[in-house]
């Protein structure tokens, strides 16, 4: 049985720059992860989001170290690790907000629509300007927990049509094939910047995401 990803990330203190399970690996093996940023493997309501976007690792913005050292910024990471928090507003995490706006725009939905309905998931939880630490993906317990949870929980849900999951980076490391669709699990051809190539699959994925988001928002409105 896979380890619960949310339980795993509840075991880190708010000011820790490394998960305790990763500590020995990070200190033993050379890597290019930022030592000044808090780890974050997912954003948004990952527990229930009808749409989940898959990436390799969080990027590094010059504003991130200051954000991680600020009390308000640290509270943001604590809230996000619950898997029940919306995608951030600009004042909560400016660099994440700006990047997510660009990524989400390719699906034909607004960021406001996405805040409660879209979540993101990274294999690696640690920030770096450019990712060169492929050797760490198998070594870090946090990455193994992420992959195991995705493959045993998230992907079966998508294949059964319960969620829409879109892989935008490094499909082979997620255990997925390129240009693949399995139910509502999509792996479209993408650029290194996580933008889908123009073509039929992009249109199919965007349509599936839009339907899932609009259906979820309609359900939310009916409950309020």
Residue pairs with C-beta under 8 A, 6 or more apart in sequence:
1 152
2 145
2 148
2 149
2 151
2 152
2 153
3 145
3 148
3 149
4 149
5 41
5 42
5 46
5 83
5 145
5 146
5 149
6 46
6 47
6 81
6 82
6 83
8 19
8 21
8 142
8 145
9 19
9 41
9 81
10 81
10 82
11 19
11 20
11 21
12 19
12 20
12 39
12 81
14 74
14 75
14 77
14 78
15 38
15 74
16 38
17 35
17 36
17 37
17 38
17 39
17 68
18 26
18 39
18 126
19 39
19 125
19 141
19 142
21 141
21 142
22 39
22 125
22 140
22 141
22 142
25 136
25 139
25 140
25 141
26 33
26 126
26 140
29 135
29 136
29 139
31 126
31 133
31 136
32 128
32 129
32 130
32 132
32 133
33 124
33 126
33 127
33 128
33 133
33 136
34 60
34 64
34 65
34 126
34 127
34 128
36 64
36 65
36 68
36 69
37 60
37 64
37 65
37 68
37 126
37 127
38 68
38 73
38 74
38 77
39 125
39 126
39 127
39 142
40 58
40 77
40 80
40 81
40 122
40 125
40 127
41 121
41 122
41 123
41 124
41 125
41 142
41 146
42 80
42 81
42 83
42 119
42 120
42 121
42 122
43 80
43 87
43 88
43 96
43 100
43 119
43 120
44 80
44 85
44 86
44 87
44 115
44 118
44 119
44 120
45 83
45 84
45 85
45 86
45 116
45 117
45 119
46 52
46 83
46 119
46 121
47 83
47 84
48 84
49 117
49 118
49 119
49 163
50 117
50 163
50 164
50 212
50 213
50 215
50 216
51 114
51 117
51 118
51 119
51 163
51 164
51 165
51 166
51 209
51 212
51 213
52 118
52 119
52 120
52 121
52 154
52 158
52 163
52 164
52 165
52 166
53 103
53 118
53 119
53 120
53 121
53 165
53 166
53 168
54 120
54 121
54 122
54 150
54 165
54 166
54 167
54 168
54 169
54 174
55 120
55 121
55 122
55 123
55 168
55 169
55 170
55 194
56 122
56 123
56 124
56 131
56 169
56 170
56 173
57 122
57 123
57 124
57 125
57 126
57 127
57 128
57 131
58 122
58 124
58 125
58 126
58 127
59 99
59 127
59 128
59 129
60 127
60 128
60 129
61 95
61 99
63 94
63 95
64 95
64 127
66 73
67 73
67 76
67 93
67 94
67 95
68 74
68 77
72 92
73 93
76 88
76 92
76 93
79 85
80 88
83 119
86 115
86 116
87 96
87 97
87 100
87 111
87 114
87 115
87 116
87 118
87 119
87 120
88 96
88 97
88 100
89 97
89 115
90 97
90 98
97 111
100 111
100 114
100 120
101 111
103 168
103 194
103 195
104 110
104 111
104 114
104 118
105 111
106 195
106 196
106 202
106 206
107 205
107 206
107 209
107 210
107 213
108 206
108 209
108 210
109 118
109 209
109 210
109 213
113 213
113 214
113 217
114 213
116 216
116 217
116 220
117 212
117 213
117 216
117 217
118 209
118 213
121 146
121 150
121 154
122 146
123 137
123 143
123 146
123 147
123 170
123 173
123 174
124 131
124 133
124 136
124 137
124 140
124 142
124 143
125 140
125 142
125 143
125 146
134 173
136 143
137 143
137 173
138 144
147 173
147 174
147 175
150 174
151 175
154 163
154 165
155 165
155 182
155 185
157 163
157 165
158 164
158 165
158 182
158 183
158 184
158 185
159 182
159 183
159 184
159 185
160 183
161 183
161 184
162 184
163 184
163 212
164 184
164 186
164 208
164 209
164 212
165 184
165 185
165 186
166 186
166 187
166 188
166 205
166 209
167 174
167 176
167 185
167 186
167 187
167 188
168 188
168 190
168 194
168 195
168 196
169 190
169 192
169 194
171 177
171 178
171 180
171 187
172 178
174 187
176 185
176 187
177 187
178 187
178 189
179 187
179 188
179 189
179 201
180 186
180 187
181 187
181 201
181 204
184 208
184 212
186 201
186 204
186 205
186 208
188 196
188 197
188 201
188 202
188 205
189 196
189 197
189 199
189 201
190 196
190 197
191 197
196 202
196 205
196 206
